[in-house]
């Protein structure tokens, strides 16, 4: 399978220039390559992609649809590399992203992921001297220190972290360009960050439909809380998150609402309050609670529920729905959850909702992406299927 850094970055940089110039001779002059070298480089790109990027004419060249798509993605990729390498002070080159090679970026990203030269060498098959050389060359090009030794490992500096993020995002753009330019619209990868609510019904339903209609695409699911997933999203490790939205979209992110969810008090079947139609706050406060960690939406809703009075005891802080369900089953503790998250346990008679859903405990569930994220056709199809899954799996609320 063709990987982003299997492509020559210098030739990728030339694609938007060829589109703009409409001729190989003009583009070669603009990118400081000889025309034969640029022609050979373009031919190699086309062989790798298995598609013609330009139509040749007597008076120049014109981009094919695949060529336009690949040039557009290349422009975005180098934008991601330029942002973290912008000159800070007088050191380094004015346009360091123009001098980076694919092998350097591949090596540095492996170092960033592994945290050591030994680990990066094992992951890539590159020698440690080659990895050292790649990191050193990138530092000289950018005029900044990217990594510092700490014991047997390596810690990225702030500049190194910025560059690693830029490389990941650039790789995402190039990978999308490979899929689009080659016409393989139903291939590629979608990496999903799954927060607790979506895991029970919505996400499995959407993935099953997606795989049935797009069998050649790869779905990668990472579970976690918002805190655990937001940096991988910003880094380009995942493409989107599904779960509770923030009140305001954080910097650099975009939010798309899917539905509003009313929380309910959940306890075990046979809980002393299970037969009480509308338990009071005093009733609920008599029992211990499992609550979310500080500064999470679930914790905020629980604190608001008991606002103005002494809150109930909360001996357990936990973000794992699997653990919460197990503890509830074997105790008289209570928790706040969406009925969707325990639908199977309620139907099977293991857990029960305590009273009606809470009108004051409403949260918005949706999709979070990077601002400006441009999904491939397969990724857009998956987002559509998530919306369909919401309509098909949501439990009607009892008024």
Buried (B, 14 or more C-beta within 10 A) or exposed (E): EEEBBEBBBBBBBBBBBBBEBBBBEBBBBBBEBEBEBBBEBBEEBBEBBEBBBBEEEEEBBBBBEBBBBBBBBBBBBBBBBBBBBEBEEEEBBEEBBBBBBBBBBBBBBBBBBBBBBBBBBEEBEBEEEBBBBBBEBBBBBBBBEBBEEEEEBBEBBEBBBBBBBBBBBBBBBBBBBBBBBBBBBBBBBBBBBBBBBBBBBBBBBBBEBBBEEBEEBEBEBBBBBBEBBBEBBBBBBBBBBBBBBEEEBBEEBBBBEBEEBBBBBBBBBEBBBBEEEEBEBEBBBBBBBBBBEEEBBBBBBBBEBBEEEEBBEBEBEBBEBEEBBEBBBEBBBBBBBBBBBBBEBBEEEBBBBBBBBBEEBEBBBBBBBBEEBBBBBBBEBBBEBBBEBBEEBBEEEEE
